[in-house]
Amino acid sequence: MATLKAIRKRIVSIRNTQQITKAMKMVSAAKLRRAQEAVVQARPYAEKVAALLKNLSARVAQEAHPLLMQREEKRVDLWLLTADRGLCGGYNANLIRAAEGFLRVHGREKEIQLAVVGRKGVDYFRRRRVEMIARYPNAWSRSMGELAAEIAEQMIGRFVRGETDGAYILYSRFRSALSQVPTLEKLVPAATAAEQREELPVEYLFEPDVRTLLASLLPKVVEVGIYRALLEAVASEHGARMTAMDSATTNAADMISSLTLQMNRARQASITRELMEIVSTAEALK
Amino acid sequence: MADKIGLRLVTPSRLLLDEEVDEVAAPGALGQFGVLPNHISFLTLLEAGEMSYKQGSRSYRLAVSGGYAEVLDNIMTVLADTAEYAEEIDLERARSAREKAESKMAELGPEHEEFPAAEAALRRAVVRLEVAGKRANR
């Protein structure tokens, strides 16, 4: 049976933990707001770039640029975005499970190379001695724009050099603070919409010319796709952490109240015992 | 016939502007060009340079560092890698970027594969300084 002192000590310790989880929740809430704002702000650019690509790629054959070439997928790259830090509920575990699922399902008929962003994923696959073509263990403290550019360069380089036939990105899409969904997207080769050939406006001037524009736009599209995935992942991570810390705070409160009850019972019991001792001593002295 | 043209200025991180304006000038791949209302449909690469637009009697100037511009249905969309109003430019930062790019170019020599990147960085810094410099003279 726990002594009064031991229970009191536990309550103090849980209260300290609760203060930490509460603070983390508030920090995550503030960061989440900023991250969500960034996602919304990045949308117009991404949409417009995608529209331009559609317009341009419909005017050329797929041989016009290496990034438009659709090859049979014998070897593919999987880029996984996990967080650098834990304490965010099932966020990392869900992503890693999704990646393992992808490896299991497609690993038999294709050769899959893994690239991992975020310390948690890197540690996981390193412990299992899985080879990685790229590792970014401290990704999220960097500027997202620079990181996206760097990843895009590698992704495109590998495809153009023929080291891979396609690149996928697996990240957590932000639905709400309560719901983040691991999502798989194909970024390379860039998807085309050649079926819309008829609807093109006739009078359209291109400077310098379609091919040059396309050559500049295609890598940009990949980069924008990565950038968007990074922003979604940031928002998801903060959302997941906020939810996890919120329930941790609630759990701590529950524990404190049940321990307080126990403590009061123990105190009552000791008072009763003391009283009985006094009474029985007085009785004996009579 | 519309007497104004819609101008949307977008960068990867934000939507900078979405308004009706009277005239726009931007640094295209084949040189500076101007766009007035009812311009023909048009798509061009942008170089690093100065972009400006007029709204009524006021004119605004920005430094952009490459991107795309499209005119379609009397709306001009500028997709810039970065864009800053002359008033927003950080002179200190632009100056140190220029120095850094210059010393890097000197160090690498024109044959090096990173030379074009350093040159582009220099051009962006110079454009920023030019656009910001005009502000100071006004």
Interface residues (C-beta under 8 A of the other chain):
Chain A: A38 Q41 A42 P44 Y45 A46 K48 V49 L52 N55 L56 G145 P201 E203 Y204 L205 F206 E207 P208 T212 L213 S216 L217 V224 Y227
Chain B: R8 V10 T11 P12 S13 R14 L15 G28 A29 L30 I40 S41 F42 L43 T44 L45 Y68 E70 L72 T77 L79
